Amino acid sequence: MKFDPRPYTIVKSIAQRGLLTWWSRRERNGRLPSRVEAEGEELARIEDDLALYEVQHAGDRLRYKCLRHGQGLRPIDGDDLTGRYLDAFFPEPIRAMALAAYDATVTMACPIYTQRNAIDAHQVPVTFERLRLPLSHDGTRIDHLLTHVEIFCEEGRYERENLLKAGVSMHDYAVTAAISFGAIGLSPGAQVLES
């Protein structure tokens, strides 16, 4: 899967734009935020839609252990993923592509944003909008990832229960992007302003 640099303006979700604003704070001087910062009160209002993963190096591959899985994500994923590894959880039809986005967040050291078209259990079309943010204890080496999921449905109503597994028959990624502040002339650490 390819993750071309795209400006943050591609992100539809207001909550995810807010996360990008938080992640790119000028006072960090281009350093990555830490897990401790991600657990602060500032993100508490959206914590139900957030998941926190520990990045583990297993030989030549990366693994992602879920440390915190928001209440709002549990019906969608069909379970509480806390303590589980993503490579053991993701259904086979989407596993490789989904893990590629997590891997890119680590290797590219920048936010990775995807939009995936899917359907619910009643064949209602939905779009998964997912943002993955790299975190670092020392500001440089990525040791955790924070993810946020937003679901859009043009029909307005959809079935949240087991939505991830219901939608595996469609694994159409409409957008796969590395959010680049440089793509719109901003340097690392530049502040994102809401439009």
C-alpha positions as CSV (number, residue, x, y, z in Angstrom):
1,M,0.0,0.0,0.0
2,K,1.3,3.4,-0.9
3,F,1.1,6.4,1.4
4,D,1.8,9.6,-0.5
5,P,2.3,12.9,1.4
6,R,-1.0,14.8,1.5
7,P,-2.0,18.0,3.3
8,Y,-3.9,17.7,6.6
9,T,-6.8,19.4,4.8
10,I,-7.7,16.0,3.3
11,V,-9.0,14.9,6.8
12,K,-12.8,15.2,7.0
13,S,-13.3,14.5,10.7
14,I,-13.3,17.6,13.0
15,A,-12.1,15.4,15.9
16,Q,-9.2,14.1,13.8
17,R,-8.3,17.6,12.7
18,G,-8.2,18.5,16.4
19,L,-5.9,15.6,17.0
20,L,-3.6,16.8,14.3
21,T,-3.6,20.2,15.9
22,W,-2.7,18.6,19.2
23,W,0.0,16.4,17.7
24,S,1.7,19.2,15.7
25,R,2.0,21.7,18.5
26,R,4.6,24.4,17.8
27,E,6.0,24.2,21.4
28,R,7.2,20.6,20.8
29,N,9.7,22.0,18.2
30,G,9.1,19.1,15.8
31,R,9.4,16.4,18.5
32,L,6.8,13.7,18.7
33,P,4.3,13.8,21.6
34,S,4.5,11.1,24.3
35,R,2.1,8.5,25.5
36,V,1.8,10.5,28.8
37,E,0.6,13.5,26.8
38,A,-1.9,11.4,24.9
39,E,-3.4,10.3,28.2
40,G,-3.9,13.8,29.5
41,E,-7.2,15.6,30.0
42,E,-7.0,17.4,26.7
43,L,-8.0,14.3,24.8
44,A,-10.5,13.0,27.4
45,R,-13.5,14.2,25.4
46,I,-12.7,11.8,22.5
47,E,-11.2,9.0,24.5
48,D,-14.1,6.6,23.7
49,D,-13.0,6.7,20.0
50,L,-9.3,6.4,20.7
51,A,-7.1,3.3,20.9
52,L,-3.5,3.3,22.2
53,Y,-1.0,0.7,21.0
54,E,2.5,-0.2,22.2
55,V,4.9,-0.7,19.2
56,Q,6.9,-3.9,19.6
57,H,9.8,-5.0,17.4
58,A,9.6,-8.7,16.7
59,G,12.6,-9.6,14.6
60,D,12.1,-8.0,11.2
61,R,8.5,-7.0,11.8
62,L,6.4,-4.7,14.0
63,R,3.6,-5.8,16.3
64,Y,1.0,-3.6,18.0
65,K,-0.3,-4.5,21.4
66,C,-3.5,-2.6,22.4
67,L,-3.1,-0.9,25.8
68,R,-6.4,1.0,25.7
69,H,-9.4,0.4,23.5
70,G,-12.1,3.1,23.7
71,Q,-15.7,2.2,24.7
72,G,-17.0,3.6,21.3
73,L,-14.7,1.3,19.3
74,R,-15.7,-1.9,21.1
75,P,-19.1,-2.4,19.3
76,I,-17.5,-1.6,15.9
77,D,-14.6,-4.1,16.5
78,G,-16.9,-6.6,18.1
79,D,-14.7,-6.9,21.2
80,D,-12.5,-5.1,23.7
81,L,-9.0,-5.3,22.1
82,T,-7.1,-4.3,25.3
83,G,-4.2,-6.7,25.7
84,R,-4.5,-8.1,22.2
85,Y,-2.3,-7.8,19.2
86,L,-3.6,-6.3,16.0
87,D,-2.1,-9.0,13.8
88,A,-4.0,-11.6,15.7
89,F,-7.3,-9.6,15.6
90,F,-7.7,-8.2,12.1
91,P,-9.7,-10.5,9.8
92,E,-7.6,-12.0,7.0
93,P,-9.2,-10.0,4.1
94,I,-8.1,-6.7,5.5
95,R,-5.1,-7.7,7.7
96,A,-2.2,-6.9,5.4
97,M,-3.5,-3.6,4.2
98,A,-4.5,-2.5,7.7
99,L,-1.2,-3.4,9.2
100,A,0.6,-1.7,6.4
101,A,-0.9,1.6,7.6
102,Y,0.3,1.0,11.1
103,D,3.8,0.1,9.9
104,A,3.9,3.2,7.7
105,T,3.1,5.3,10.8
106,V,6.3,4.0,12.4
107,T,8.6,3.9,9.4
108,M,7.5,7.3,8.1
109,A,7.2,8.9,11.6
110,C,4.2,10.9,10.6
111,P,0.4,10.6,10.9
112,I,-1.2,8.1,8.5
113,Y,-4.7,8.7,7.4
114,T,-7.0,6.3,5.6
115,Q,-10.6,6.2,4.4
116,R,-12.0,2.7,3.8
117,N,-15.3,2.0,2.2
118,A,-17.3,-0.8,3.8
119,I,-20.8,-2.0,4.5
120,D,-22.6,-2.8,7.7
121,A,-24.5,-6.1,8.4
122,H,-27.5,-4.7,6.5
123,Q,-25.5,-3.7,3.4
124,V,-25.6,0.0,4.3
125,P,-22.5,1.7,2.9
126,V,-20.2,3.4,5.4
127,T,-16.7,5.0,5.4
128,F,-14.1,4.3,8.0
129,E,-11.9,7.3,8.5
130,R,-8.9,6.4,10.6
131,L,-6.0,8.5,11.8
132,R,-2.9,7.0,13.3
133,L,-0.5,9.2,15.2
134,P,3.1,8.2,16.2
135,L,4.1,8.9,19.9
136,S,7.5,8.8,21.5
137,H,8.8,8.8,25.1
138,D,12.0,10.5,24.0
139,G,10.5,12.7,21.2
140,T,12.1,10.8,18.4
141,R,11.9,6.9,18.6
142,I,8.3,5.8,18.1
143,D,7.2,3.5,20.9
144,H,3.4,4.0,20.8
145,L,0.6,4.8,18.4
146,L,-2.6,6.6,19.0
147,T,-5.5,5.9,16.7
148,H,-8.9,7.5,16.2
149,V,-11.8,6.1,14.2
150,E,-14.7,8.1,12.7
151,I,-17.5,6.5,10.7
152,F,-19.5,8.3,8.1
153,C,-22.7,7.1,6.6
154,E,-24.6,9.1,4.0
155,E,-27.8,7.3,4.8
156,G,-27.5,8.5,8.4
157,R,-28.2,5.1,10.1
158,Y,-26.1,2.1,10.2
159,E,-25.4,-0.9,12.4
160,R,-22.4,-0.4,14.7
161,E,-22.2,-3.9,16.0
162,N,-19.3,-5.9,14.5
163,L,-19.0,-3.3,11.8
164,L,-15.4,-4.1,11.1
165,K,-16.1,-7.7,10.4
166,A,-19.4,-7.0,8.6
167,G,-17.5,-4.8,6.1
168,V,-14.6,-7.1,5.3
169,S,-16.2,-8.1,2.0
170,M,-15.3,-4.6,0.8
171,H,-11.8,-3.5,1.4
172,D,-11.7,-0.5,-0.9
173,Y,-9.3,2.1,0.4
174,A,-10.5,5.4,-1.0
175,V,-7.6,7.4,0.6
176,T,-4.2,6.2,1.9
177,A,-2.1,9.2,2.9
178,A,0.8,10.3,5.0
179,I,-0.2,13.6,6.5
180,S,2.5,16.0,5.5
181,F,2.6,19.5,6.9
182,G,5.4,20.1,4.3
183,A,2.8,19.4,1.5
184,I,1.3,22.8,2.3
185,G,4.5,24.6,3.2
186,L,4.5,23.8,7.0
187,S,7.6,22.5,8.7
188,P,7.5,19.8,11.4
189,G,6.2,21.4,14.6
190,A,4.2,24.0,12.7
191,Q,0.8,24.6,14.2
192,V,-2.2,23.4,12.3
193,L,-4.9,26.1,12.2
194,E,-8.6,25.1,11.7
195,S,-10.2,26.5,8.6
